[in-house]
Amino acid sequence: MHRQWRKKRVSLFIMVMVLALLASACGGGSEGEQAPSDNQSGGSDDKPVKLSMFIASRATDEMYSNETLVWKEIGKKFNVEFEFITGDAKTMRDKFPLMISSNEYPDIIADAPASFNKYGPQGVFIPLNDLIKDKPNLQKYVVDDKIAKSQIVNADGNIYSVPMLSAVRTSEGPLIRQDWLDRLNLPVPETIDDWYNTLKAFKEQDANGNGDPNDEVPFATAGTFYLNFADAWGIDLNEDGRWMEENGKMIYTPIDPRAKEFLTTMNKWYSEGLLDKELLSRQDKDYTSMVFNDKVGATNHWIGYVAGFNSRPEVEKIKGFNFQVTPPPVMNKGDKPLTSRQQQIVVPVAWGISSQNKHVDKTMEIFEYAYSDEGQLLFNFGIEGDSYTKEADGTLKYTDKIMQNPDGAAKALHRIGAQPWIGFRQDPRYEIASAVSEDAAKQLFYYVEQDYFRDPAPALKYSEDDFETSTELKTQIDTYVNEMISKFIIGQEPLSKFDEFTAKVKSMRFDELEAIQSKAYEANKELMK
């Protein structure tokens, strides 16, 4: 009898403990958790929530920790202690597939949106659609903005990550030496014919004024930025933009008749010495050397990069040196200048929530905060009074801690955790404040103010099989196209062979690729309804 009572007592004790644990789980788990308000950090007696985070540190000499300025502020605000799994970008790229294959996932993971869309349907990441609905900032900027949504949503209709949003759409474009134009009494070129006449004058009329009419390189760049002259024909020939939406379908621009017109023009310019003779192989180091030796009259490049040349010490010896951005070229005077070369709204960086995260609500509050105005300030500028100040007129300026850093402002920002590779809204004021000069900032926003952008191409999503097939076919076709574009421009192949070139492209299983693109395009239209 005594033994039976002892057994009953043990059983009763176990039941009580189980019920207590269940009650604790229901009351203290992630469900129903609320992040602290803006004015409280959760109370000094509250035990911090621990969240592991897989993230690349932007400053390679200072890895993120709970003492990193920006992350320390997030930790205080949300009563969170982070366990950073971090390293430089290359290290984290190498670690990512190992982490996925281990089946042990950190709570928060930062990577490219494509990674989330690949592994989300496999159960690695949770869909965020329903969780976003009661988060007004995320709803506004990720879901209600149809372009942003199209660039982040997966083919299955789920949103698996919160992306970084770009501050300005400006990226690439033509720039010209205004002092050379002034010396030759020339206007800023607008049409393709204007550009031809201007480059010809640069070549023949001693535009740099050194007494030698033969040392100018009218147009030079590094990489394939010269393809951006195709803006005048309304097409994009860059490898990442060749599939364009036109008249309700996707077209492949290199085999479009307008591509032949563009290539014919570039071949004429090249044969007449208006383009750098090493155009196809010029590296940035050699390109900038020519620029800083007063040889280059016009270019096409990252606008912010070249606009910054005017403030470089290398040009102090060149009287009047002044590169200025110009509108995208047009065919006919009076046409609206437009470019396809632009930053996408969604930067290819994001963060998501793993399926093993036990604090989903807390994590979503942090994601929502990063998209708020206050969070935007924190992730772009840091802490007021430490890394930035606010002027009486509201202008934000980085402190000397950032701007006078011997390693540069960008590295100083990265060291405090600002501009991390996560999902937040980049601030246009960040671009202005970090520009090397007012002139560079003005040039960077010129295209924005003039609205010189075409509608971006739809961000197509594919099934796994279609993605593999399209990648294989695109690689083969683009390799051939790149080779032929180069040969047409420098005259190794005559433009009379353009039809043969088109036929060759179509023979490379192009119909399969076109069908996949059409299928993805129609699916994208359904997703955007």
C-alpha positions as CSV (number, residue, x, y, z in Angstrom):
1,M,0.0,0.0,0.0
2,H,2.8,2.4,0.9
3,R,4.6,1.5,-2.3
4,Q,1.5,2.2,-4.4
5,W,0.9,5.6,-2.8
6,R,4.5,6.5,-3.5
7,K,4.0,5.6,-7.2
8,K,0.8,7.7,-7.3
9,R,2.7,10.6,-5.7
10,V,5.5,10.4,-8.3
11,S,2.9,10.2,-11.1
12,L,1.0,13.2,-9.8
13,F,4.3,15.2,-9.5
14,I,5.1,14.4,-13.1
15,M,1.7,15.5,-14.3
16,V,2.0,18.8,-12.4
17,M,5.4,19.4,-13.9
18,V,4.1,18.7,-17.4
19,L,1.2,21.0,-17.0
20,A,3.5,23.7,-15.6
21,L,5.8,23.4,-18.6
22,L,2.9,23.6,-21.0
23,A,1.5,26.7,-19.3
24,S,5.0,28.2,-19.4
25,A,5.4,27.5,-23.1
26,C,2.0,28.9,-23.9
27,G,2.5,32.1,-21.9
28,G,6.2,32.7,-22.5
29,G,6.9,31.5,-26.1
30,S,7.3,33.6,-29.2
31,E,3.6,33.7,-29.9
32,G,2.1,36.9,-28.6
33,E,5.5,38.5,-27.8
34,Q,5.5,42.2,-28.2
35,A,8.6,44.3,-28.9
36,P,9.2,47.2,-26.5
37,S,7.9,50.6,-27.5
38,D,10.2,53.3,-28.8
39,N,10.6,54.7,-25.2
40,Q,11.4,51.5,-23.3
41,S,13.8,48.6,-23.6
42,G,11.9,46.0,-21.8
43,G,13.0,46.7,-18.2
44,S,16.3,46.0,-16.6
45,D,15.1,42.8,-14.8
46,D,13.8,41.2,-18.0
47,K,16.0,38.4,-19.4
48,P,17.2,39.3,-22.9
49,V,15.8,37.2,-25.7
50,K,18.7,35.4,-27.5
51,L,18.6,35.4,-31.3
52,S,21.3,33.9,-33.4
53,M,22.0,35.7,-36.7
54,F,24.0,34.6,-39.8
55,I,25.3,37.8,-41.4
56,A,28.4,39.1,-43.2
57,S,30.1,41.9,-41.5
58,R,30.8,44.8,-43.9
59,A,33.9,46.0,-42.2
60,T,36.4,43.2,-42.7
61,D,38.6,44.4,-39.8
62,E,35.8,44.7,-37.3
63,M,33.2,41.9,-37.0
64,Y,29.7,42.6,-35.7
65,S,29.1,42.0,-32.0
66,N,26.6,43.1,-29.4
67,E,29.0,46.1,-28.8
68,T,28.8,47.3,-32.4
69,L,27.1,50.7,-32.1
70,V,24.0,50.0,-34.3
71,W,23.5,46.5,-33.1
72,K,24.0,47.6,-29.5
73,E,21.1,50.0,-30.0
74,I,18.9,47.3,-31.4
75,G,19.8,45.1,-28.5
76,K,18.8,47.7,-26.0
77,K,15.6,48.7,-27.8
78,F,14.3,45.2,-28.1
79,N,15.9,43.6,-25.1
80,V,17.7,41.2,-27.4
81,E,21.1,39.6,-27.2
82,F,22.5,38.5,-30.6
83,E,24.7,35.5,-31.2
84,F,26.5,36.7,-34.4
85,I,27.6,34.0,-36.8
86,T,29.7,36.3,-39.0
87,G,32.8,36.9,-41.1
88,D,33.7,38.8,-44.3
89,A,31.5,38.4,-47.4
90,K,33.6,35.6,-48.9
91,T,33.7,33.6,-45.7
92,M,29.9,33.8,-45.3
93,R,29.3,32.9,-48.9
94,D,31.4,29.8,-48.3
95,K,29.6,29.0,-45.1
96,F,26.1,29.5,-46.4
97,P,25.7,26.1,-48.2
98,L,27.3,24.3,-45.3
99,M,24.9,25.9,-42.9
100,I,21.9,24.9,-45.1
101,S,23.1,21.3,-45.5
102,S,23.7,21.0,-41.7
103,N,19.9,21.3,-41.1
104,E,20.7,23.5,-38.1
105,Y,19.7,27.1,-38.9
106,P,20.3,30.3,-37.0
107,D,17.2,32.3,-36.1
108,I,17.9,35.1,-38.6
109,I,19.8,34.7,-41.8
110,A,21.0,37.5,-44.1
111,D,21.8,36.6,-47.7
112,A,20.5,37.3,-51.3
113,P,16.8,37.2,-52.0
114,A,17.4,34.4,-54.5
115,S,18.7,32.2,-51.7
116,F,15.5,32.7,-49.7
117,N,13.3,32.0,-52.7
118,K,15.3,28.8,-53.4
119,Y,15.3,27.3,-49.9
120,G,12.0,28.8,-48.6
121,P,9.8,26.3,-50.4
122,Q,12.1,23.5,-49.0
123,G,11.2,24.5,-45.4
124,V,14.4,26.4,-44.5
125,F,12.7,29.8,-44.2
126,I,9.1,30.7,-43.2
127,P,6.8,32.6,-45.5
128,L,6.3,36.2,-44.2
129,N,3.1,37.1,-46.1
130,D,0.7,36.8,-43.1
131,L,3.2,38.2,-40.6
132,I,3.6,41.3,-42.7
133,K,-0.1,42.2,-42.7
134,D,-0.1,43.8,-39.3
135,K,3.3,45.5,-39.9
136,P,2.4,48.9,-41.6
137,N,6.0,49.8,-42.8
138,L,6.7,46.4,-44.3
139,Q,3.2,46.3,-45.8
140,K,3.7,49.7,-47.4
141,Y,7.2,49.3,-48.8
142,V,7.3,45.6,-49.6
143,V,3.8,44.6,-50.5
144,D,1.9,47.7,-51.5
145,D,4.7,48.8,-53.8
146,K,4.1,46.6,-56.8
147,I,7.6,46.9,-58.2
148,A,9.2,46.1,-55.0
149,K,6.9,43.1,-54.5
150,S,7.5,41.8,-58.0
151,Q,11.3,41.8,-57.3
152,I,11.1,39.9,-54.0
153,V,8.0,37.6,-54.2
154,N,8.7,34.0,-55.1
155,A,7.1,32.0,-57.9
156,D,4.9,30.2,-55.3
157,G,3.5,33.6,-54.3
158,N,5.3,33.7,-50.9
159,I,7.6,36.4,-49.6
160,Y,10.5,34.6,-47.7
161,S,12.7,37.6,-46.9
162,V,12.7,41.4,-46.2
163,P,15.0,43.1,-48.7
164,M,17.2,46.2,-48.6
165,L,15.6,49.0,-50.6
166,S,17.8,51.4,-52.7
167,A,17.9,55.1,-51.9
168,V,18.2,56.3,-55.5
169,R,17.5,54.8,-58.9
170,T,20.5,56.4,-60.6
171,S,23.3,54.0,-61.5
172,E,25.0,54.3,-64.9
173,G,25.0,57.0,-67.6
174,P,27.1,59.2,-69.9
175,L,29.3,62.0,-68.5
176,I,31.3,64.6,-70.4
177,R,34.1,67.1,-69.8
178,Q,32.2,70.3,-69.5
179,D,35.5,72.3,-69.7
180,W,36.2,70.6,-73.1
181,L,32.8,71.6,-74.3
182,D,33.4,75.2,-73.2
183,R,36.8,75.3,-74.8
184,L,35.3,74.3,-78.1
185,N,32.1,76.3,-77.6
186,L,30.0,73.2,-77.9
187,P,26.6,72.5,-76.3
188,V,25.9,69.3,-74.3
189,P,25.1,66.6,-76.8
190,E,21.5,65.3,-76.8
191,T,21.0,63.1,-79.9
192,I,23.2,60.3,-81.2
193,D,24.2,62.6,-84.1
194,D,25.1,65.3,-81.5
195,W,27.3,62.8,-79.7
196,Y,29.0,61.8,-83.0
197,N,29.8,65.5,-83.8
198,T,31.0,66.2,-80.3
199,L,33.3,63.2,-80.1
200,K,34.6,64.1,-83.6
201,A,35.4,67.7,-82.4
202,F,37.2,66.3,-79.3
203,K,39.4,64.2,-81.6
204,E,40.3,66.9,-84.1
205,Q,40.3,70.2,-82.3
206,D,42.7,69.9,-79.4
207,A,39.9,69.7,-76.8
208,N,42.3,69.5,-73.8
209,G,44.1,72.6,-75.0
210,N,47.7,71.3,-74.6
211,G,48.7,72.1,-78.2
212,D,48.6,68.5,-79.4
213,P,45.4,67.7,-81.4
214,N,46.2,64.0,-81.5
215,D,46.4,62.9,-77.9
216,E,42.7,63.0,-76.9
217,V,40.6,59.9,-76.5
218,P,37.1,61.2,-77.3
219,F,35.3,58.4,-75.4
220,A,36.7,55.8,-73.0
221,T,35.4,53.6,-70.2
222,A,36.1,50.3,-68.5
223,G,33.9,47.2,-68.8
224,T,30.9,47.2,-71.1
225,F,29.3,50.6,-70.2
226,Y,29.6,51.6,-73.9
227,L,26.6,49.4,-74.5
228,N,24.5,52.1,-72.7
229,F,24.4,54.2,-75.9
230,A,21.7,51.7,-76.9
231,D,19.4,53.7,-74.7
232,A,18.9,55.9,-77.7
233,W,17.3,53.0,-79.6
234,G,15.1,52.1,-76.6
235,I,16.9,48.8,-75.9
236,D,19.2,47.4,-73.3
237,L,22.1,45.2,-74.6
238,N,23.8,44.6,-71.3
239,E,23.8,40.9,-70.3
240,D,21.6,41.5,-67.2
241,G,19.0,43.5,-69.2
242,R,18.6,41.8,-72.6
243,W,15.2,40.4,-71.9
244,M,12.8,43.4,-72.0
245,E,9.1,43.8,-71.8
246,E,7.6,45.3,-74.9
247,N,4.0,45.3,-76.3
248,G,2.9,42.7,-73.7
249,K,5.7,40.2,-74.3
250,M,9.3,39.6,-73.5
251,I,11.8,40.3,-76.3
252,Y,15.5,39.4,-76.6
253,T,17.2,42.6,-77.6
254,P,20.5,41.4,-79.3
255,I,18.5,39.9,-82.2
256,D,16.2,42.9,-82.6
257,P,16.7,45.1,-85.7
258,R,17.5,48.1,-83.4
259,A,20.5,46.2,-82.2
260,K,21.9,46.1,-85.7
261,E,21.4,49.9,-86.0
262,F,23.2,50.4,-82.7
263,L,26.1,48.2,-83.7
264,T,26.4,49.9,-87.0
265,T,26.8,53.2,-85.3
266,M,29.3,52.0,-82.8
267,N,31.4,50.3,-85.5
268,K,31.4,53.7,-87.4
269,W,32.6,55.5,-84.2
270,Y,35.2,52.9,-83.5
271,S,36.6,52.9,-87.0
272,E,36.9,56.7,-87.0
273,G,38.8,56.7,-83.7
274,L,36.1,58.2,-81.6
275,L,36.1,55.3,-79.2
276,D,39.1,54.1,-77.2
277,K,41.0,51.7,-79.4
278,E,41.4,49.4,-76.3
279,L,37.6,49.7,-75.6
280,L,37.0,45.9,-75.2
281,S,39.9,45.2,-72.8
282,R,40.4,48.5,-70.9
283,Q,40.8,47.9,-67.2
284,D,39.7,50.5,-64.6
285,K,43.3,51.3,-63.5
286,D,44.3,52.2,-67.1
287,Y,41.1,54.0,-67.7
288,T,41.4,56.3,-64.7
289,S,45.1,56.9,-65.5
290,M,44.0,58.3,-68.9
291,V,41.3,60.4,-67.2
292,F,43.7,61.9,-64.7
293,N,46.2,62.6,-67.5
294,D,43.6,64.8,-69.2
295,K,43.1,62.5,-72.2
296,V,39.4,61.4,-71.9
297,G,36.6,63.7,-73.1
298,A,33.5,61.6,-72.4
299,T,32.6,58.4,-70.7
300,N,29.8,56.1,-69.6
301,H,30.1,54.7,-66.1
302,W,28.7,54.7,-62.6
303,I,27.5,58.3,-62.4
304,G,28.4,58.8,-58.7
305,Y,31.9,57.3,-59.3
306,V,32.9,59.6,-62.2
307,A,31.2,62.7,-60.6
308,G,33.6,62.2,-57.7
309,F,36.6,62.5,-60.1
310,N,36.1,66.3,-59.9
311,S,37.2,66.3,-56.2
312,R,40.1,63.9,-56.6
313,P,43.6,65.2,-55.8
314,E,44.8,63.7,-59.1
315,V,43.0,66.4,-61.1
316,E,44.1,69.5,-59.2
317,K,46.9,69.9,-61.8
318,I,44.3,70.0,-64.6
319,K,42.8,73.5,-64.8
320,G,39.0,73.5,-65.0
321,F,38.7,69.7,-64.9
322,N,34.9,69.1,-64.8
323,F,33.0,65.9,-65.6
324,Q,29.2,66.5,-65.7
325,V,26.4,64.0,-66.2
326,T,24.4,64.4,-69.4
327,P,20.8,63.1,-70.2
328,P,20.7,59.6,-71.8
329,P,21.1,60.0,-75.5
330,V,18.1,60.1,-77.8
331,M,17.6,59.5,-81.6
332,N,15.7,62.8,-82.3
333,K,15.8,66.1,-80.7
334,G,12.7,66.5,-78.5
335,D,12.5,62.8,-77.6
336,K,12.2,62.1,-73.9
337,P,15.6,60.9,-72.6
338,L,15.2,57.5,-70.9
339,T,17.5,54.8,-69.6
340,S,17.1,51.2,-68.8
341,R,20.2,51.3,-66.6
342,Q,19.1,51.9,-63.1
343,Q,19.3,50.6,-59.6
344,Q,16.4,48.2,-58.8
345,I,14.2,49.2,-55.9
346,V,15.2,45.9,-54.3
347,V,18.9,45.7,-53.6
348,P,20.0,42.0,-53.8
349,V,20.5,41.8,-50.0
350,A,17.8,40.6,-47.5
351,W,17.2,38.8,-44.3
352,G,14.7,36.2,-43.4
353,I,13.5,34.0,-40.5
354,S,14.5,30.3,-40.3
355,S,12.0,27.6,-39.6
356,Q,13.9,26.9,-36.3
357,N,13.3,30.5,-34.9
358,K,11.4,30.3,-31.7
359,H,11.0,34.1,-31.4
360,V,9.2,34.9,-34.7
361,D,7.2,37.8,-33.3
362,K,10.2,39.5,-31.7
363,T,12.1,39.1,-35.0
364,M,9.3,40.6,-37.0
365,E,9.2,43.6,-34.7
366,I,12.9,44.1,-35.4
367,F,12.3,43.8,-39.2
368,E,9.4,46.3,-39.0
369,Y,11.5,48.7,-37.0
370,A,14.3,48.6,-39.6
371,Y,11.7,49.8,-42.1
372,S,10.4,52.6,-39.9
373,D,11.7,56.2,-40.1
374,E,13.6,55.8,-36.9
375,G,15.1,52.5,-37.9
376,Q,16.0,54.0,-41.3
377,L,18.0,56.7,-39.5
378,L,19.8,54.2,-37.3
379,F,20.8,51.8,-40.1
380,N,21.9,54.7,-42.4
381,F,23.4,57.1,-40.0
382,G,24.0,55.5,-36.6
383,I,23.5,57.4,-33.4
384,E,22.8,61.2,-33.3
385,G,25.6,63.0,-31.6
386,D,28.0,60.2,-32.2
387,S,28.1,59.4,-35.9
388,Y,25.8,62.2,-37.3
389,T,24.3,65.5,-36.4
390,K,21.1,67.2,-37.4
391,E,21.4,70.9,-38.6
392,A,18.8,73.5,-37.7
393,D,17.2,73.1,-41.2
394,G,17.0,69.4,-40.7
395,T,20.0,68.5,-42.9
396,L,21.8,65.4,-41.6
397,K,25.6,65.4,-41.6
398,Y,28.1,62.7,-40.6
399,T,30.4,63.7,-37.8
400,D,34.2,63.9,-38.2
401,K,34.3,60.4,-36.7
402,I,32.9,59.3,-40.0
403,M,34.0,61.8,-42.6
404,Q,37.5,62.3,-41.3
405,N,38.2,58.7,-40.8
406,P,41.7,57.9,-42.3
407,D,40.3,54.7,-43.8
408,G,37.4,56.5,-45.5
409,A,33.8,57.3,-44.6
410,A,32.4,54.1,-45.9
411,K,34.6,51.9,-43.7
412,A,33.8,54.1,-40.7
413,L,30.1,53.5,-41.3
414,H,30.6,49.8,-41.7
415,R,32.5,49.6,-38.5
416,I,29.7,51.0,-36.5
417,G,27.2,48.6,-38.1
418,A,25.6,51.2,-40.5
419,Q,24.6,50.1,-44.0
420,P,24.6,46.4,-43.1
421,W,23.6,43.7,-45.6
422,I,20.1,43.2,-44.2
423,G,16.6,44.4,-45.1
424,F,16.2,48.1,-44.4
425,R,15.5,51.3,-46.3
426,Q,18.5,53.1,-47.6
427,D,18.0,56.8,-47.1
428,P,18.6,59.3,-50.0
429,R,20.1,61.6,-47.3
430,Y,22.7,59.0,-46.8
431,E,23.8,59.3,-50.4
432,I,23.9,63.1,-50.1
433,A,25.8,63.1,-46.8
434,S,28.4,60.6,-48.0
435,A,29.0,62.2,-51.4
436,V,32.4,63.6,-51.8
437,S,31.0,67.0,-52.7
438,E,27.8,68.9,-53.3
439,D,28.4,68.6,-57.0
440,A,28.7,64.8,-56.9
441,A,25.4,64.6,-54.9
442,K,23.7,66.9,-57.4
443,Q,24.8,64.8,-60.3
444,L,23.7,61.6,-58.6
445,F,20.2,62.9,-58.2
446,Y,19.9,64.6,-61.6
447,Y,18.3,61.5,-63.3
448,V,15.9,61.2,-60.3
449,E,14.8,64.8,-60.5
450,Q,14.3,64.6,-64.3
451,D,12.7,61.1,-64.1
452,Y,14.9,59.7,-66.9
453,F,14.0,56.0,-66.1
454,R,12.1,53.5,-68.1
455,D,9.8,51.1,-66.2
456,P,12.0,48.3,-64.9
457,A,11.8,45.0,-66.6
458,P,9.6,42.5,-64.7
459,A,11.5,40.4,-62.1
460,L,10.7,36.9,-63.5
461,K,10.6,33.8,-61.3
462,Y,11.0,30.3,-62.5
463,S,10.3,26.7,-61.3
464,E,13.4,24.8,-60.3
465,D,13.5,22.9,-63.6
466,D,12.9,26.0,-65.7
467,F,15.6,27.9,-63.8
468,E,18.2,25.3,-64.5
469,T,17.3,25.1,-68.2
470,S,17.1,28.8,-68.7
471,T,20.4,29.4,-66.9
472,E,22.1,26.8,-69.1
473,L,20.6,28.3,-72.3
474,K,21.3,31.9,-71.3
475,T,24.9,31.1,-70.5
476,Q,25.5,29.5,-73.9
477,I,23.6,32.1,-75.9
478,D,25.1,35.1,-74.0
479,T,28.6,33.8,-74.4
480,Y,28.1,33.8,-78.2
481,V,26.3,37.1,-78.2
482,N,29.0,38.8,-76.2
483,E,31.6,37.6,-78.6
484,M,29.7,38.8,-81.7
485,I,28.8,42.2,-80.2
486,S,32.5,42.8,-79.7
487,K,33.4,41.6,-83.2
488,F,30.7,43.7,-84.8
489,I,31.8,46.9,-83.0
490,I,35.6,46.6,-83.8
491,G,35.0,45.3,-87.3
492,Q,36.2,41.8,-87.0
493,E,32.8,40.7,-88.3
494,P,30.9,42.9,-90.9
495,L,27.4,44.0,-90.0
496,S,26.3,42.2,-93.2
497,K,26.5,39.0,-91.2
498,F,23.9,40.2,-88.6
499,D,21.2,38.0,-90.1
500,E,23.5,35.0,-89.8
501,F,24.2,36.0,-86.2
502,T,20.5,36.1,-85.5
503,A,19.9,32.7,-87.2
504,K,22.7,31.2,-85.1
505,V,21.2,32.5,-81.9
506,K,17.8,31.0,-82.8
507,S,19.5,27.7,-83.5
508,M,20.8,27.5,-79.9
509,R,17.5,26.1,-78.5
510,F,16.4,29.7,-78.3
511,D,12.7,28.7,-78.8
512,E,12.9,26.8,-75.4
513,L,14.4,29.8,-73.7
514,E,11.8,32.1,-75.2
515,A,9.0,29.7,-74.0
516,I,10.4,29.7,-70.5
517,Q,10.6,33.5,-70.5
518,S,7.0,33.8,-71.8
519,K,5.7,31.3,-69.2
520,A,7.5,33.2,-66.3
521,Y,6.2,36.5,-67.7
522,E,2.6,35.4,-67.7
523,A,3.0,33.9,-64.2
524,N,4.5,37.3,-63.0
525,K,1.4,39.1,-64.3
526,E,-0.8,36.8,-62.2
527,L,1.4,37.3,-59.1
528,M,1.0,41.0,-59.5
529,K,-2.8,41.1,-59.7
